Amino acid sequence: MTRDDLIQLCCETGVYVSPIGDFFQGHIGDLEKLCKRVESANSEAACTIIYGLAESDNVAQRMVDAIRARGRE
């Protein structure tokens, strides 16, 4: 998620961020960290589900590897 994506998300959900001054600079980084943690938690939850539902361990591992690789981009 880019900084612009995060700002757009804040606008869409009513979270106030000021594009001018220290408030924006001080808190947008915290919001970025929060989003990354949520993405990571969601990815790990998806991996757990995949392991439970995949027909074989090989298929599950390939899907999980792809999800985790996307998180490192």
mmCIF file of the N, C-alpha and C atoms, coordinates in Angstrom:
data_MODEL
# 
_entry.id   MODEL 
# 
loop_
_atom_site.group_PDB 
_atom_site.id 
_atom_site.type_symbol 
_atom_site.label_atom_id 
_atom_site.label_alt_id 
_atom_site.label_comp_id 
_atom_site.label_asym_id 
_atom_site.label_entity_id 
_atom_site.label_seq_id 
_atom_site.pdbx_PDB_ins_code 
_atom_site.Cartn_x 
_atom_site.Cartn_y 
_atom_site.Cartn_z 
_atom_site.occupancy 
_atom_site.B_iso_or_equiv 
_atom_site.pdbx_formal_charge 
_atom_site.auth_seq_id 
_atom_site.auth_comp_id 
_atom_site.auth_asym_id 
_atom_site.auth_atom_id 
_atom_site.pdbx_PDB_model_num 
ATOM 1   N N  . MET A 1 1  ? 0.850   -1.164  0.000  1.00 0.00 ? 1  MET A N  1 
ATOM 2   C CA . MET A 1 1  ? 0.000   0.000   0.000  1.00 0.00 ? 1  MET A CA 1 
ATOM 3   C C  . MET A 1 1  ? 0.898   1.229   0.000  1.00 0.00 ? 1  MET A C  1 
ATOM 4   N N  . THR A 1 2  ? 0.656   2.103   -0.948 1.00 0.00 ? 2  THR A N  1 
ATOM 5   C CA . THR A 1 2  ? 1.472   3.312   -1.037 1.00 0.00 ? 2  THR A CA 1 
ATOM 6   C C  . THR A 1 2  ? 0.920   4.384   -0.102 1.00 0.00 ? 2  THR A C  1 
ATOM 7   N N  . ARG A 1 3  ? 1.703   5.413   0.092  1.00 0.00 ? 3  ARG A N  1 
ATOM 8   C CA . ARG A 1 3  ? 1.284   6.547   0.926  1.00 0.00 ? 3  ARG A CA 1 
ATOM 9   C C  . ARG A 1 3  ? 0.010   7.182   0.354  1.00 0.00 ? 3  ARG A C  1 
ATOM 10  N N  . ASP A 1 4  ? -0.037  7.329   -0.973 1.00 0.00 ? 4  ASP A N  1 
ATOM 11  C CA . ASP A 1 4  ? -1.230  7.897   -1.612 1.00 0.00 ? 4  ASP A CA 1 
ATOM 12  C C  . ASP A 1 4  ? -2.452  7.006   -1.393 1.00 0.00 ? 4  ASP A C  1 
ATOM 13  N N  . ASP A 1 5  ? -2.258  5.676   -1.468 1.00 0.00 ? 5  ASP A N  1 
ATOM 14  C CA . ASP A 1 5  ? -3.358  4.746   -1.192 1.00 0.00 ? 5  ASP A CA 1 
ATOM 15  C C  . ASP A 1 5  ? -3.869  4.936   0.229  1.00 0.00 ? 5  ASP A C  1 
ATOM 16  N N  . LEU A 1 6  ? -2.941  5.084   1.163  1.00 0.00 ? 6  LEU A N  1 
ATOM 17  C CA . LEU A 1 6  ? -3.311  5.251   2.563  1.00 0.00 ? 6  LEU A CA 1 
ATOM 18  C C  . LEU A 1 6  ? -4.074  6.547   2.780  1.00 0.00 ? 6  LEU A C  1 
ATOM 19  N N  . ILE A 1 7  ? -3.626  7.621   2.156  1.00 0.00 ? 7  ILE A N  1 
ATOM 20  C CA . ILE A 1 7  ? -4.319  8.902   2.279  1.00 0.00 ? 7  ILE A CA 1 
ATOM 21  C C  . ILE A 1 7  ? -5.727  8.786   1.710  1.00 0.00 ? 7  ILE A C  1 
ATOM 22  N N  . GLN A 1 8  ? -5.858  8.127   0.556  1.00 0.00 ? 8  GLN A N  1 
ATOM 23  C CA . GLN A 1 8  ? -7.176  7.934   -0.050 1.00 0.00 ? 8  GLN A CA 1 
ATOM 24  C C  . GLN A 1 8  ? -8.066  7.108   0.869  1.00 0.00 ? 8  GLN A C  1 
ATOM 25  N N  . LEU A 1 9  ? -7.521  6.055   1.459  1.00 0.00 ? 9  LEU A N  1 
ATOM 26  C CA . LEU A 1 9  ? -8.275  5.225   2.386  1.00 0.00 ? 9  LEU A CA 1 
ATOM 27  C C  . LEU A 1 9  ? -8.751  6.037   3.584  1.00 0.00 ? 9  LEU A C  1 
ATOM 28  N N  . CYS A 1 10 ? -7.890  6.882   4.106  1.00 0.00 ? 10 CYS A N  1 
ATOM 29  C CA . CYS A 1 10 ? -8.272  7.745   5.227  1.00 0.00 ? 10 CYS A CA 1 
ATOM 30  C C  . CYS A 1 10 ? -9.427  8.663   4.830  1.00 0.00 ? 10 CYS A C  1 
ATOM 31  N N  . CYS A 1 11 ? -9.337  9.238   3.666  1.00 0.00 ? 11 CYS A N  1 
ATOM 32  C CA . CYS A 1 11 ? -10.401 10.131  3.187  1.00 0.00 ? 11 CYS A CA 1 
ATOM 33  C C  . CYS A 1 11 ? -11.712 9.378   3.037  1.00 0.00 ? 11 CYS A C  1 
ATOM 34  N N  . GLU A 1 12 ? -11.649 8.176   2.494  1.00 0.00 ? 12 GLU A N  1 
ATOM 35  C CA . GLU A 1 12 ? -12.861 7.386   2.265  1.00 0.00 ? 12 GLU A CA 1 
ATOM 36  C C  . GLU A 1 12 ? -13.512 6.918   3.557  1.00 0.00 ? 12 GLU A C  1 
ATOM 37  N N  . THR A 1 13 ? -12.719 6.714   4.595  1.00 0.00 ? 13 THR A N  1 
ATOM 38  C CA . THR A 1 13 ? -13.253 6.190   5.852  1.00 0.00 ? 13 THR A CA 1 
ATOM 39  C C  . THR A 1 13 ? -13.463 7.263   6.909  1.00 0.00 ? 13 THR A C  1 
ATOM 40  N N  . GLY A 1 14 ? -13.149 8.501   6.578  1.00 0.00 ? 14 GLY A N  1 
ATOM 41  C CA . GLY A 1 14 ? -13.375 9.589   7.519  1.00 0.00 ? 14 GLY A CA 1 
ATOM 42  C C  . GLY A 1 14 ? -12.277 9.788   8.548  1.00 0.00 ? 14 GLY A C  1 
ATOM 43  N N  . VAL A 1 15 ? -11.127 9.134   8.368  1.00 0.00 ? 15 VAL A N  1 
ATOM 44  C CA . VAL A 1 15 ? -9.995  9.351   9.263  1.00 0.00 ? 15 VAL A CA 1 
ATOM 45  C C  . VAL A 1 15 ? -9.322  10.650  8.847  1.00 0.00 ? 15 VAL A C  1 
ATOM 46  N N  . TYR A 1 16 ? -9.174  11.559  9.779  1.00 0.00 ? 16 TYR A N  1 
ATOM 47  C CA . TYR A 1 16 ? -8.632  12.871  9.450  1.00 0.00 ? 16 TYR A CA 1 
ATOM 48  C C  . TYR A 1 16 ? -7.115  12.835  9.380  1.00 0.00 ? 16 TYR A C  1 
ATOM 49  N N  . VAL A 1 17 ? -6.584  13.249  8.254  1.00 0.00 ? 17 VAL A N  1 
ATOM 50  C CA . VAL A 1 17 ? -5.149  13.487  8.115  1.00 0.00 ? 17 VAL A CA 1 
ATOM 51  C C  . VAL A 1 17 ? -4.982  14.843  7.450  1.00 0.00 ? 17 VAL A C  1 
ATOM 52  N N  . SER A 1 18 ? -4.103  15.634  7.981  1.00 0.00 ? 18 SER A N  1 
ATOM 53  C CA . SER A 1 18 ? -3.855  16.958  7.439  1.00 0.00 ? 18 SER A CA 1 
ATOM 54  C C  . SER A 1 18 ? -2.631  16.900  6.545  1.00 0.00 ? 18 SER A C  1 
ATOM 55  N N  . PRO A 1 19 ? -2.753  17.327  5.297  1.00 0.00 ? 19 PRO A N  1 
ATOM 56  C CA . PRO A 1 19 ? -1.604  17.262  4.392  1.00 0.00 ? 19 PRO A CA 1 
ATOM 57  C C  . PRO A 1 19 ? -0.570  18.353  4.648  1.00 0.00 ? 19 PRO A C  1 
ATOM 58  N N  . ILE A 1 20 ? -0.819  19.211  5.626  1.00 0.00 ? 20 ILE A N  1 
ATOM 59  C CA . ILE A 1 20 ? 0.087   20.320  5.904  1.00 0.00 ? 20 ILE A CA 1 
ATOM 60  C C  . ILE A 1 20 ? 0.535   20.232  7.361  1.00 0.00 ? 20 ILE A C  1 
ATOM 61  N N  . GLY A 1 21 ? 1.801   20.443  7.583  1.00 0.00 ? 21 GLY A N  1 
ATOM 62  C CA . GLY A 1 21 ? 2.298   20.533  8.948  1.00 0.00 ? 21 GLY A CA 1 
ATOM 63  C C  . GLY A 1 21 ? 2.749   19.217  9.533  1.00 0.00 ? 21 GLY A C  1 
ATOM 64  N N  . ASP A 1 22 ? 3.115   19.266  10.797 1.00 0.00 ? 22 ASP A N  1 
ATOM 65  C CA . ASP A 1 22 ? 3.693   18.119  11.491 1.00 0.00 ? 22 ASP A CA 1 
ATOM 66  C C  . ASP A 1 22 ? 2.707   16.984  11.710 1.00 0.00 ? 22 ASP A C  1 
ATOM 67  N N  . PHE A 1 23 ? 1.410   17.297  11.843 1.00 0.00 ? 23 PHE A N  1 
ATOM 68  C CA . PHE A 1 23 ? 0.440   16.236  12.123 1.00 0.00 ? 23 PHE A CA 1 
ATOM 69  C C  . PHE A 1 23 ? 0.496   15.165  11.040 1.00 0.00 ? 23 PHE A C  1 
ATOM 70  N N  . PHE A 1 24 ? 0.420   15.589  9.794  1.00 0.00 ? 24 PHE A N  1 
ATOM 71  C CA . PHE A 1 24 ? 0.448   14.657  8.679  1.00 0.00 ? 24 PHE A CA 1 
ATOM 72  C C  . PHE A 1 24 ? 1.749   13.867  8.677  1.00 0.00 ? 24 PHE A C  1 
ATOM 73  N N  . GLN A 1 25 ? 2.853   14.550  8.793  1.00 0.00 ? 25 GLN A N  1 
ATOM 74  C CA . GLN A 1 25 ? 4.149   13.890  8.750  1.00 0.00 ? 25 GLN A CA 1 
ATOM 75  C C  . GLN A 1 25 ? 4.339   12.950  9.940  1.00 0.00 ? 25 GLN A C  1 
ATOM 76  N N  . GLY A 1 26 ? 3.826   13.353  11.102 1.00 0.00 ? 26 GLY A N  1 
ATOM 77  C CA . GLY A 1 26 ? 4.033   12.550  12.300 1.00 0.00 ? 26 GLY A CA 1 
ATOM 78  C C  . GLY A 1 26 ? 3.165   11.313  12.372 1.00 0.00 ? 26 GLY A C  1 
ATOM 79  N N  . HIS A 1 27 ? 1.964   11.371  11.805 1.00 0.00 ? 27 HIS A N  1 
ATOM 80  C CA . HIS A 1 27 ? 1.023   10.278  11.996 1.00 0.00 ? 27 HIS A CA 1 
ATOM 81  C C  . HIS A 1 27 ? 0.826   9.387   10.778 1.00 0.00 ? 27 HIS A C  1 
ATOM 82  N N  . ILE A 1 28 ? 1.133   9.861   9.608  1.00 0.00 ? 28 ILE A N  1 
ATOM 83  C CA . ILE A 1 28 ? 0.946   9.028   8.425  1.00 0.00 ? 28 ILE A CA 1 
ATOM 84  C C  . ILE A 1 28 ? 1.879   7.816   8.478  1.00 0.00 ? 28 ILE A C  1 
ATOM 85  N N  . GLY A 1 29 ? 3.059   7.990   9.024  1.00 0.00 ? 29 GLY A N  1 
ATOM 86  C CA . GLY A 1 29 ? 3.984   6.865   9.178  1.00 0.00 ? 29 GLY A CA 1 
ATOM 87  C C  . GLY A 1 29 ? 3.436   5.810   10.117 1.00 0.00 ? 29 GLY A C  1 
ATOM 88  N N  . ASP A 1 30 ? 2.765   6.255   11.194 1.00 0.00 ? 30 ASP A N  1 
ATOM 89  C CA . ASP A 1 30 ? 2.148   5.308   12.122 1.00 0.00 ? 30 ASP A CA 1 
ATOM 90  C C  . ASP A 1 30 ? 1.025   4.544   11.435 1.00 0.00 ? 30 ASP A C  1 
ATOM 91  N N  . LEU A 1 31 ? 0.242   5.234   10.616 1.00 0.00 ? 31 LEU A N  1 
ATOM 92  C CA . LEU A 1 31 ? -0.833  4.567   9.885  1.00 0.00 ? 31 LEU A CA 1 
ATOM 93  C C  . LEU A 1 31 ? -0.274  3.565   8.876  1.00 0.00 ? 31 LEU A C  1 
ATOM 94  N N  . GLU A 1 32 ? 0.838   3.915   8.243  1.00 0.00 ? 32 GLU A N  1 
ATOM 95  C CA . GLU A 1 32 ? 1.478   2.988   7.305  1.00 0.00 ? 32 GLU A CA 1 
ATOM 96  C C  . GLU A 1 32 ? 1.931   1.723   8.028  1.00 0.00 ? 32 GLU A C  1 
ATOM 97  N N  . LYS A 1 33 ? 2.528   1.885   9.206  1.00 0.00 ? 33 LYS A N  1 
ATOM 98  C CA . LYS A 1 33 ? 2.968   0.726   9.992  1.00 0.00 ? 33 LYS A CA 1 
ATOM 99  C C  . LYS A 1 33 ? 1.782   -0.150  10.374 1.00 0.00 ? 33 LYS A C  1 
ATOM 100 N N  . LEU A 1 34 ? 0.676   0.486   10.773 1.00 0.00 ? 34 LEU A N  1 
ATOM 101 C CA . LEU A 1 34 ? -0.520  -0.258  11.151 1.00 0.00 ? 34 LEU A CA 1 
ATOM 102 C C  . LEU A 1 34 ? -1.047  -1.059  9.957  1.00 0.00 ? 34 LEU A C  1 
ATOM 103 N N  . CYS A 1 35 ? -1.121  -0.438  8.797  1.00 0.00 ? 35 CYS A N  1 
ATOM 104 C CA . CYS A 1 35 ? -1.609  -1.130  7.602  1.00 0.00 ? 35 CYS A CA 1 
ATOM 105 C C  . CYS A 1 35 ? -0.731  -2.319  7.257  1.00 0.00 ? 35 CYS A C  1 
ATOM 106 N N  . LYS A 1 36 ? 0.568   -2.168  7.376  1.00 0.00 ? 36 LYS A N  1 
ATOM 107 C CA . LYS A 1 36 ? 1.472   -3.279  7.083  1.00 0.00 ? 36 LYS A CA 1 
ATOM 108 C C  . LYS A 1 36 ? 1.266   -4.433  8.061  1.00 0.00 ? 36 LYS A C  1 
ATOM 109 N N  . ARG A 1 37 ? 1.023   -4.107  9.331  1.00 0.00 ? 37 ARG A N  1 
ATOM 110 C CA . ARG A 1 37 ? 0.771   -5.161  10.322 1.00 0.00 ? 37 ARG A CA 1 
ATOM 111 C C  . ARG A 1 37 ? -0.533  -5.890  10.024 1.00 0.00 ? 37 ARG A C  1 
ATOM 112 N N  . VAL A 1 38 ? -1.558  -5.128  9.622  1.00 0.00 ? 38 VAL A N  1 
ATOM 113 C CA . VAL A 1 38 ? -2.842  -5.740  9.291  1.00 0.00 ? 38 VAL A CA 1 
ATOM 114 C C  . VAL A 1 38 ? -2.703  -6.619  8.049  1.00 0.00 ? 38 VAL A C  1 
ATOM 115 N N  . GLU A 1 39 ? -2.000  -6.128  7.032  1.00 0.00 ? 39 GLU A N  1 
ATOM 116 C CA . GLU A 1 39 ? -1.770  -6.932  5.826  1.00 0.00 ? 39 GLU A CA 1 
ATOM 117 C C  . GLU A 1 39 ? -1.040  -8.223  6.165  1.00 0.00 ? 39 GLU A C  1 
ATOM 118 N N  . SER A 1 40 ? -0.037  -8.114  7.015  1.00 0.00 ? 40 SER A N  1 
ATOM 119 C CA . SER A 1 40 ? 0.739   -9.285  7.405  1.00 0.00 ? 40 SER A CA 1 
ATOM 120 C C  . SER A 1 40 ? -0.135  -10.294 8.157  1.00 0.00 ? 40 SER A C  1 
ATOM 121 N N  . ALA A 1 41 ? -0.942  -9.804  9.077  1.00 0.00 ? 41 ALA A N  1 
ATOM 122 C CA . ALA A 1 41 ? -1.820  -10.689 9.841  1.00 0.00 ? 41 ALA A CA 1 
ATOM 123 C C  . ALA A 1 41 ? -2.831  -11.368 8.925  1.00 0.00 ? 41 ALA A C  1 
ATOM 124 N N  . ASN A 1 42 ? -3.381  -10.624 7.974  1.00 0.00 ? 42 ASN A N  1 
ATOM 125 C CA . ASN A 1 42 ? -4.327  -11.203 7.029  1.00 0.00 ? 42 ASN A CA 1 
ATOM 126 C C  . ASN A 1 42 ? -3.659  -12.249 6.150  1.00 0.00 ? 42 ASN A C  1 
ATOM 127 N N  . SER A 1 43 ? -2.436  -11.981 5.736  1.00 0.00 ? 43 SER A N  1 
ATOM 128 C CA . SER A 1 43 ? -1.711  -12.940 4.904  1.00 0.00 ? 43 SER A CA 1 
ATOM 129 C C  . SER A 1 43 ? -1.461  -14.235 5.659  1.00 0.00 ? 43 SER A C  1 
ATOM 130 N N  . GLU A 1 44 ? -1.060  -14.125 6.908  1.00 0.00 ? 44 GLU A N  1 
ATOM 131 C CA . GLU A 1 44 ? -0.803  -15.329 7.704  1.00 0.00 ? 44 GLU A CA 1 
ATOM 132 C C  . GLU A 1 44 ? -2.092  -16.100 7.972  1.00 0.00 ? 44 GLU A C  1 
ATOM 133 N N  . ALA A 1 45 ? -3.198  -15.384 8.171  1.00 0.00 ? 45 ALA A N  1 
ATOM 134 C CA . ALA A 1 45 ? -4.487  -16.052 8.351  1.00 0.00 ? 45 ALA A CA 1 
ATOM 135 C C  . ALA A 1 45 ? -4.866  -16.808 7.076  1.00 0.00 ? 45 ALA A C  1 
ATOM 136 N N  . ALA A 1 46 ? -4.635  -16.182 5.923  1.00 0.00 ? 46 ALA A N  1 
ATOM 137 C CA . ALA A 1 46 ? -4.922  -16.839 4.646  1.00 0.00 ? 46 ALA A CA 1 
ATOM 138 C C  . ALA A 1 46 ? -4.053  -18.079 4.484  1.00 0.00 ? 46 ALA A C  1 
ATOM 139 N N  . CYS A 1 47 ? -2.796  -18.000 4.879  1.00 0.00 ? 47 CYS A N  1 
ATOM 140 C CA . CYS A 1 47 ? -1.892  -19.153 4.772  1.00 0.00 ? 47 CYS A CA 1 
ATOM 141 C C  . CYS A 1 47 ? -2.397  -20.321 5.616  1.00 0.00 ? 47 CYS A C  1 
ATOM 142 N N  . THR A 1 48 ? -2.878  -20.026 6.798  1.00 0.00 ? 48 THR A N  1 
ATOM 143 C CA . THR A 1 48 ? -3.406  -21.071 7.672  1.00 0.00 ? 48 THR A CA 1 
ATOM 144 C C  . THR A 1 48 ? -4.614  -21.744 7.033  1.00 0.00 ? 48 THR A C  1 
ATOM 145 N N  . ILE A 1 49 ? -5.492  -20.952 6.445  1.00 0.00 ? 49 ILE A N  1 
ATOM 146 C CA . ILE A 1 49 ? -6.673  -21.496 5.779  1.00 0.00 ? 49 ILE A CA 1 
ATOM 147 C C  . ILE A 1 49 ? -6.263  -22.359 4.591  1.00 0.00 ? 49 ILE A C  1 
ATOM 148 N N  . ILE A 1 50 ? -5.302  -21.883 3.816  1.00 0.00 ? 50 ILE A N  1 
ATOM 149 C CA . ILE A 1 50 ? -4.843  -22.627 2.644  1.00 0.00 ? 50 ILE A CA 1 
ATOM 150 C C  . ILE A 1 50 ? -4.293  -23.985 3.045  1.00 0.00 ? 50 ILE A C  1 
ATOM 151 N N  . TYR A 1 51 ? -3.491  -24.028 4.099  1.00 0.00 ? 51 TYR A N  1 
ATOM 152 C CA . TYR A 1 51 ? -2.947  -25.309 4.543  1.00 0.00 ? 51 TYR A CA 1 
ATOM 153 C C  . TYR A 1 51 ? -4.065  -26.278 4.907  1.00 0.00 ? 51 TYR A C  1 
ATOM 154 N N  . GLY A 1 52 ? -5.150  -25.744 5.457  1.00 0.00 ? 52 GLY A N  1 
ATOM 155 C CA . GLY A 1 52 ? -6.257  -26.612 5.850  1.00 0.00 ? 52 GLY A CA 1 
ATOM 156 C C  . GLY A 1 52 ? -7.113  -27.084 4.689  1.00 0.00 ? 52 GLY A C  1 
ATOM 157 N N  . LEU A 1 53 ? -7.160  -26.327 3.604  1.00 0.00 ? 53 LEU A N  1 
ATOM 158 C CA . LEU A 1 53 ? -8.078  -26.640 2.507  1.00 0.00 ? 53 LEU A CA 1 
ATOM 159 C C  . LEU A 1 53 ? -7.428  -27.225 1.262  1.00 0.00 ? 53 LEU A C  1 
ATOM 160 N N  . ALA A 1 54 ? -6.135  -27.035 1.101  1.00 0.00 ? 54 ALA A N  1 
ATOM 161 C CA . ALA A 1 54 ? -5.475  -27.483 -0.132 1.00 0.00 ? 54 ALA A CA 1 
ATOM 162 C C  . ALA A 1 54 ? -5.487  -29.005 -0.238 1.00 0.00 ? 54 ALA A C  1 
ATOM 163 N N  . GLU A 1 55 ? -5.587  -29.476 -1.486 1.00 0.00 ? 55 GLU A N  1 
ATOM 164 C CA . GLU A 1 55 ? -5.638  -30.917 -1.729 1.00 0.00 ? 55 GLU A CA 1 
ATOM 165 C C  . GLU A 1 55 ? -4.315  -31.620 -1.441 1.00 0.00 ? 55 GLU A C  1 
ATOM 166 N N  . SER A 1 56 ? -3.212  -30.892 -1.553 1.00 0.00 ? 56 SER A N  1 
ATOM 167 C CA . SER A 1 56 ? -1.914  -31.496 -1.261 1.00 0.00 ? 56 SER A CA 1 
ATOM 168 C C  . SER A 1 56 ? -1.006  -30.458 -0.600 1.00 0.00 ? 56 SER A C  1 
ATOM 169 N N  . ASP A 1 57 ? -0.016  -30.955 0.107  1.00 0.00 ? 57 ASP A N  1 
ATOM 170 C CA . ASP A 1 57 ? 0.941   -30.049 0.748  1.00 0.00 ? 57 ASP A CA 1 
ATOM 171 C C  . ASP A 1 57 ? 1.721   -29.244 -0.281 1.00 0.00 ? 57 ASP A C  1 
ATOM 172 N N  . ASN A 1 58 ? 2.023   -29.834 -1.444 1.00 0.00 ? 58 ASN A N  1 
ATOM 173 C CA . ASN A 1 58 ? 2.768   -29.116 -2.476 1.00 0.00 ? 58 ASN A CA 1 
ATOM 174 C C  . ASN A 1 58 ? 1.987   -27.922 -2.993 1.00 0.00 ? 58 ASN A C  1 
ATOM 175 N N  . VAL A 1 59 ? 0.698   -28.117 -3.249 1.00 0.00 ? 59 VAL A N  1 
ATOM 176 C CA . VAL A 1 59 ? -0.150  -27.026 -3.724 1.00 0.00 ? 59 VAL A CA 1 
ATOM 177 C C  . VAL A 1 59 ? -0.233  -25.950 -2.653 1.00 0.00 ? 59 VAL A C  1 
ATOM 178 N N  . ALA A 1 60 ? -0.461  -26.366 -1.426 1.00 0.00 ? 60 ALA A N  1 
ATOM 179 C CA . ALA A 1 60 ? -0.556  -25.414 -0.317 1.00 0.00 ? 60 ALA A CA 1 
ATOM 180 C C  . ALA A 1 60 ? 0.734   -24.619 -0.186 1.00 0.00 ? 60 ALA A C  1 
ATOM 181 N N  . GLN A 1 61 ? 1.866   -25.275 -0.245 1.00 0.00 ? 61 GLN A N  1 
ATOM 182 C CA . GLN A 1 61 ? 3.143   -24.592 -0.063 1.00 0.00 ? 61 GLN A CA 1 
ATOM 183 C C  . GLN A 1 61 ? 3.399   -23.580 -1.168 1.00 0.00 ? 61 GLN A C  1 
ATOM 184 N N  . ARG A 1 62 ? 3.065   -23.933 -2.407 1.00 0.00 ? 62 ARG A N  1 
ATOM 185 C CA . ARG A 1 62 ? 3.251   -22.984 -3.513 1.00 0.00 ? 62 ARG A CA 1 
ATOM 186 C C  . ARG A 1 62 ? 2.380   -21.737 -3.315 1.00 0.00 ? 62 ARG A C  1 
ATOM 187 N N  . MET A 1 63 ? 1.143   -21.930 -2.897 1.00 0.00 ? 63 MET A N  1 
ATOM 188 C CA . MET A 1 63 ? 0.249   -20.781 -2.685 1.00 0.00 ? 63 MET A CA 1 
ATOM 189 C C  . MET A 1 63 ? 0.735   -19.931 -1.519 1.00 0.00 ? 63 MET A C  1 
ATOM 190 N N  . VAL A 1 64 ? 1.131   -20.576 -0.443 1.00 0.00 ? 64 VAL A N  1 
ATOM 191 C CA . VAL A 1 64 ? 1.624   -19.852 0.732  1.00 0.00 ? 64 VAL A CA 1 
ATOM 192 C C  . VAL A 1 64 ? 2.908   -19.085 0.390  1.00 0.00 ? 64 VAL A C  1 
ATOM 193 N N  . ASP A 1 65 ? 3.803   -19.718 -0.350 1.00 0.00 ? 65 ASP A N  1 
ATOM 194 C CA . ASP A 1 65 ? 5.034   -19.036 -0.760 1.00 0.00 ? 65 ASP A CA 1 
ATOM 195 C C  . ASP A 1 65 ? 4.718   -17.791 -1.591 1.00 0.00 ? 65 ASP A C  1 
ATOM 196 N N  . ALA A 1 66 ? 3.728   -17.889 -2.475 1.00 0.00 ? 66 ALA A N  1 
ATOM 197 C CA . ALA A 1 66 ? 3.342   -16.742 -3.308 1.00 0.00 ? 66 ALA A CA 1 
ATOM 198 C C  . ALA A 1 66 ? 2.763   -15.615 -2.458 1.00 0.00 ? 66 ALA A C  1 
ATOM 199 N N  . ILE A 1 67 ? 1.944   -15.949 -1.494 1.00 0.00 ? 67 ILE A N  1 
ATOM 200 C CA . ILE A 1 67 ? 1.371   -14.930 -0.603 1.00 0.00 ? 67 ILE A CA 1 
ATOM 201 C C  . ILE A 1 67 ? 2.462   -14.249 0.202  1.00 0.00 ? 67 ILE A C  1 
ATOM 202 N N  . ARG A 1 68 ? 3.356   -15.016 0.765  1.00 0.00 ? 68 ARG A N  1 
ATOM 203 C CA . ARG A 1 68 ? 4.431   -14.440 1.584  1.00 0.00 ? 68 ARG A CA 1 
ATOM 204 C C  . ARG A 1 68 ? 5.393   -13.608 0.739  1.00 0.00 ? 68 ARG A C  1 
ATOM 205 N N  . ALA A 1 69 ? 5.668   -14.035 -0.481 1.00 0.00 ? 69 ALA A N  1 
ATOM 206 C CA . ALA A 1 69 ? 6.554   -13.270 -1.365 1.00 0.00 ? 69 ALA A CA 1 
ATOM 207 C C  . ALA A 1 69 ? 5.928   -11.920 -1.705 1.00 0.00 ? 69 ALA A C  1 
ATOM 208 N N  . ARG A 1 70 ? 4.630   -11.918 -1.902 1.00 0.00 ? 70 ARG A N  1 
ATOM 209 C CA . ARG A 1 70 ? 3.933   -10.654 -2.204 1.00 0.00 ? 70 ARG A CA 1 
ATOM 210 C C  . ARG A 1 70 ? 4.060   -9.693  -1.039 1.00 0.00 ? 70 ARG A C  1 
ATOM 211 N N  . GLY A 1 71 ? 4.038   -10.196 0.179  1.00 0.00 ? 71 GLY A N  1 
ATOM 212 C CA . GLY A 1 71 ? 4.163   -9.356  1.361  1.00 0.00 ? 71 GLY A CA 1 
ATOM 213 C C  . GLY A 1 71 ? 5.550   -8.739  1.514  1.00 0.00 ? 71 GLY A C  1 
ATOM 214 N N  . ARG A 1 72 ? 6.552   -9.349  0.900  1.00 0.00 ? 72 ARG A N  1 
ATOM 215 C CA . ARG A 1 72 ? 7.917   -8.824  0.997  1.00 0.00 ? 72 ARG A CA 1 
ATOM 216 C C  . ARG A 1 72 ? 8.240   -7.812  -0.090 1.00 0.00 ? 72 ARG A C  1 
ATOM 217 N N  . GLU A 1 73 ? 7.340   -7.634  -1.054 1.00 0.00 ? 73 GLU A N  1 
ATOM 218 C CA . GLU A 1 73 ? 7.587   -6.701  -2.164 1.00 0.00 ? 73 GLU A CA 1 
ATOM 219 C C  . GLU A 1 73 ? 7.590   -5.276  -1.685 1.00 0.00 ? 73 GLU A C  1 
# 
